[in-house]
């Protein structure tokens, strides 16, 4: 069995066939699906899915870094994140982490200060609630790592989603707390730099993810991603590390359950 530790199947890309997508996930051996939040606009869709699917999905709550950009209400949205984490809406038993949060400087550095403020505020919130974080990083690995290093020794834990940095950064981050590293479809691409890094990473430090509907693994690259495809990620990790797929399934699932307390 596998856990897809990062999926947005509440996204409108799945509105026409979400039920079939979930059936395929279960048929592929996906035991649970973790649902990171993005922002206030998409929260209700996330909540509706959680009410319908119950324990099969694992909801998180947070404000994505790109949702800070050009958003005059981002501080109000952060207040709403805190309120929801402390008082989940009806039908949502609890949130299992704070995410996805982080830094994204791919398009612009214009909102860097605001992203840092939102990121650190949500880290502090996670610490106060004793919840893990799920960290989104794009074109900002050094900046993000320096922030995480400030929290060393404070009990911070979580997942670095869509890990794409080098082995040296991996070693720095794993010293900062109980962290694991999300590996997704990019590892299956030809000439993938992530694949070479995965060879040097401990299986005890890895979880698998899709980021559906994005980052579809081979052999389905170019189409919409979905949780069932997390199996292709696990199979590639097994190939890269010379392990049985069953060992990768068991250890990555154990890692995910430890981080989220599920």
Buried (B, 14 or more C-beta within 10 A) or exposed (E): EBBBBBBBBBBEBBEEEBEEBBEBBEEBBBBBBBBBBBBBEBBEBBBEBBEEBEEBBBBBBBBBBBBBBEBEEBBEBBEBBBEBBEEBEEEBEEBBBBBBBBBBBEEEEEBBEBBBBBBBBBBBBBBEEEBBBBBBBBBBBEBBBEBBEEBEEEEBBBBBBBBBBEEEBBEBBBEBBEBBBBBBBBBBBEEBEBBEBBEEBEBEBBBBBBBBBBBBBBEBBEEBBBBBBBBBBBBBBBBBBEEEBEBBBBBBBBBBBBBBEE
